[in-house]
Amino acid sequence: MLASGVEYTIFFYNPNIHPEREYLLRKDENVRFADKHGIAFIDADYDKDNWFERARGMEREPERGIRCTMCFDMRFERTALYAHENGFPVITSSLGISRWKDMNQINDCGHRAAGRYEGLSYWDYNWRKGGGSARMIEISKREEFYQQEYCGCVYSLRDANNYRRAVGRPTIEIGTQFYKNTPADGE
């Protein structure tokens, strides 16, 4: 977006991220990036109790299932409300860059949330096309971002660790993986 000249604000509302240490790591990375590039940053509430209440009964749902729809809806609803109250005409999300996410699911939630407010639209940009995934890795290495190893919610962490144990890999250790720039990366 920066390279395309798109002026934007980062709205950080992620009550789904657990444990709190992981939440703070991810938030701090966003703050660091925003500060470095002069991007406005809005820190919304860490509304985890509300998230857990909404997730009740969906604890065993698979990734990309109804729990994810609920989570996207919750976050987009809050984003759309903030945008409406503060005069932003467009909202979007970078969630679609992940190959682990269903872009149609994300975009449906974004359109549904924006559709509640006249004059607000959702930009359903395909972040994966045109080398977007490779660009994400390039930026992550350049910025030496924290490398997230699971979606973010406690159930995703549980399921990722169960899978890792089943295939003989060590479980996720929060706060240890960072993208690194190396001379082979051309920097």
C-alpha positions in Angstrom: 0.0 0.0 0.0 2.8 2.4 0.8 4.5 1.7 -2.5 1.2 2.3 -4.3 0.7 5.7 -2.6 -2.3 4.5 -0.7 -2.8 6.6 2.5 -4.1 4.4 5.3 -4.5 4.0 9.0 -3.8 0.8 10.9 -6.7 -0.2 13.1 -5.6 -2.9 15.5 -8.5 -4.8 17.0 -7.5 -8.4 17.6 -9.2 -9.8 20.7 -8.8 -13.3 19.2 -5.1 -13.4 19.8 -4.0 -15.5 22.8 -2.2 -15.6 25.0 -1.7 -12.0 25.9 2.0 -12.2 25.4 1.4 -13.2 21.7 -1.2 -10.4 21.4 1.4 -7.8 22.7 4.1 -9.1 20.4 1.9 -8.7 17.3 0.6 -5.3 18.4 4.1 -4.0 19.2 5.2 -5.1 15.7 2.4 -3.1 14.2 3.2 -0.1 16.3 6.9 -0.3 15.4 6.0 -0.4 11.7 3.5 2.4 11.9 6.0 4.6 13.9 8.8 3.9 11.4 6.7 4.8 8.4 4.6 7.6 9.8 1.3 5.7 9.6 -1.5 6.5 11.9 -2.2 3.7 14.4 -5.5 3.1 16.2 -5.2 0.8 19.2 -8.6 -0.7 19.9 -9.6 -2.6 23.0 -8.2 -6.1 23.8 -11.8 -7.3 24.2 -10.9 -10.9 24.9 -13.8 -11.7 27.2 -16.2 -10.7 24.5 -14.3 -12.8 22.0 -14.4 -15.9 24.3 -18.1 -15.4 24.9 -18.8 -15.3 21.2 -16.5 -18.4 20.6 -18.4 -20.4 23.2 -19.5 -23.7 21.7 -17.1 -23.4 18.8 -14.0 -24.5 20.6 -13.6 -27.6 18.4 -14.4 -26.1 15.1 -11.7 -26.4 12.4 -9.6 -23.6 10.9 -11.7 -21.8 8.2 -14.9 -23.0 10.0 -17.7 -21.1 11.7 -15.5 -19.9 14.6 -13.3 -18.1 12.0 -16.4 -16.5 10.4 -17.5 -15.3 13.9 -14.0 -14.0 14.6 -13.8 -12.1 11.2 -17.3 -10.8 11.7 -16.5 -9.5 15.2 -13.4 -7.7 14.1 -14.8 -6.3 10.9 -17.9 -5.1 12.7 -15.8 -3.1 15.1 -13.6 -1.8 12.3 -16.6 -0.7 10.2 -18.2 1.0 13.2 -14.9 2.9 13.8 -14.6 3.8 10.1 -18.2 5.0 10.0 -17.8 7.1 13.2 -14.6 8.7 12.0 -15.3 9.4 8.4 -13.2 6.6 6.7 -14.9 5.6 3.4 -13.1 2.3 2.9 -11.9 -0.6 5.1 -9.8 -3.6 4.1 -7.7 -6.3 5.7 -4.4 -8.0 5.1 -5.7 -11.3 6.4 -6.0 -12.6 2.9 -2.3 -12.7 2.4 -2.2 -15.9 4.4 -2.4 -19.1 2.4 -4.1 -20.6 5.5 -7.1 -18.3 5.2 -10.1 -18.5 2.9 -10.2 -15.2 1.0 -13.9 -15.6 0.2 -14.7 -16.1 3.9 -12.7 -13.0 4.8 -14.2 -10.9 2.0 -17.8 -11.9 2.8 -17.3 -10.8 6.4 -15.7 -7.5 5.3 -18.5 -6.7 2.8 -21.2 -7.7 5.3 -19.7 -5.3 8.0 -19.2 -2.4 5.6 -22.7 -2.9 4.2 -24.2 -1.8 7.5 -23.1 1.8 6.9 -24.1 4.0 4.0 -21.0 5.3 2.2 -18.6 2.7 3.6 -17.1 0.1 1.3 -14.9 -2.9 1.8 -11.8 -3.2 -0.5 -11.5 -6.9 -1.3 -8.0 -6.7 -2.8 -6.3 -10.0 -3.6 -3.1 -9.7 -1.6 -1.8 -13.0 -3.0 -1.8 -12.1 -6.7 1.1 -10.5 -8.5 3.7 -11.8 -6.2 2.0 -10.5 -3.1 3.0 -13.5 -0.9 6.6 -13.1 -1.9 6.4 -9.4 -1.3 5.0 -10.1 2.2 8.1 -12.3 2.9 10.4 -9.6 1.5 8.9 -6.9 3.7 8.8 -9.2 6.7 12.5 -9.9 6.3 13.4 -6.3 5.7 11.4 -5.2 8.8 12.6 -8.3 10.8 9.0 -8.9 11.9 7.9 -11.4 14.5 7.0 -14.6 12.7 3.6 -15.7 13.7 3.3 -19.5 13.8 -0.4 -19.9 14.2 -3.5 -17.9 13.4 -3.8 -16.3 16.8 -6.6 -17.8 18.9 -6.0 -20.2 21.7 -7.8 -23.0 19.7 -5.5 -22.4 16.7 -2.5 -22.7 19.0 -3.9 -25.9 20.5 -4.5 -27.4 17.1 -1.2 -26.3 15.7 0.7 -27.8 18.7 -1.4 -31.1 18.5 -0.4 -31.4 14.8 3.3 -30.6 15.6 3.4 -33.3 18.3 1.7 -35.8 15.9 4.4 -35.3 13.3 7.3 -35.2 15.8 8.0 -31.4 15.7 8.5 -29.2 18.7 5.5 -27.2 19.9 5.3 -23.4 19.2 7.4 -21.3 21.5 5.9 -17.8 21.6 8.2 -14.9 21.0 11.1 -16.8 19.4 10.7 -16.7 15.6 11.6 -13.6 13.7 12.1 -13.1 10.0 15.7 -12.3 9.3 17.4 -10.5 6.5 20.4 -12.4 5.2 23.0 -11.4 2.5 21.4 -14.1 0.3 18.2 -12.0 0.3 20.1 -9.3 -1.6 20.1 -6.7 1.2 
